[in-house]
Every structure is written in structure tokens, then in C-alpha cells.
């Protein structure tokens, strides 16, 4: 059995491949033509747990609609969203290198939560589960942060780092 993966994440594709799960990718538009249904902008006052669930479910449900519109074979669709919660605040992907540096400086020596919402849509039903991990950073010095940001690794990752 194959599934659809509604994600651009190389890490998610790698995990499914390692588990031997065959999948086809459903990609959403981004940039100026972005799919409004999968907008990852936090809503005013939105709590991190609510945010990650809303986005994961939205990706699963919109991905399922795309499959229907394209008249593709019906099979389960998996989507996920990861964000960080630090002091009650949503910490998403950095906008640029300066933002990545600022995020890493804030997290240095602190504890935060990594929240990953996973949604599966199949036959018109969406199921959701949350993975929550507590992560503590040791104190990072400015040079470490600078080198890490220059590597490009923090870009397109919630919290400006990849835990793997």
C-alpha cells in the first residue's frame, strides 16, 4: 500500500523511506501563489498546541482535496507540522540568517518544547496525534551560532535547527 505525503520536508521523506513506506508527494504552492488553505501564519493569540494541530490538519485536508480534484487513486494522506514553543510563544522557521541567529541566541541555555502534529486523512476522515519533546540547549557561544547559521542548516527549520 502506498500513501501520499503532503510535505516538502526532506527529513520526512527520509523517515518514510527508512521505514519502507512507499509514498507519493503532494506539494502545495508557495510564494506569491501559495495555497491559502495551508497558510502557516499563526493566528492572533493562537496557542502553540492549537497552531500545530490546525496546520497539520489543514495540510491533510487540503492535500486530500487536491487528490480528489486531480482524480488520483484514493490512499491515505500523511501531513505534519513542527514548531517550537518557548515561554508560550510559537517559534517557527527563521525568515533569514539574522532571524536564525536571534532565535538560536534566545534558545541558548534554555529549555523549550518541540511540537510535531501529525495528521492522516483517509476516506474523508482526519486523525491527529501530537508528539511533544522537551529540549534543553547548552549555552552556545556567538562563534558557534555564527558558524551554524553560515552552514545554512537553520533555514527552513522550525526553531532554526535540526535535532536529528
Secondary structure, DSSP 8 states (H G I E B T S, - for coil): -EEEEE---HHHHHHHHHTT-EEEE-----GGG--GGG-----TT--HHHHHHHHHHHHHHHHHHHHHHTT-----EEEEEEEEEETTEEE-B-SSHHHHHHHHHHHTT-EEEEEEEEEEEETTEEEEEEEEEEEE-----HHHHHHHHHTTTTTTSBTT----
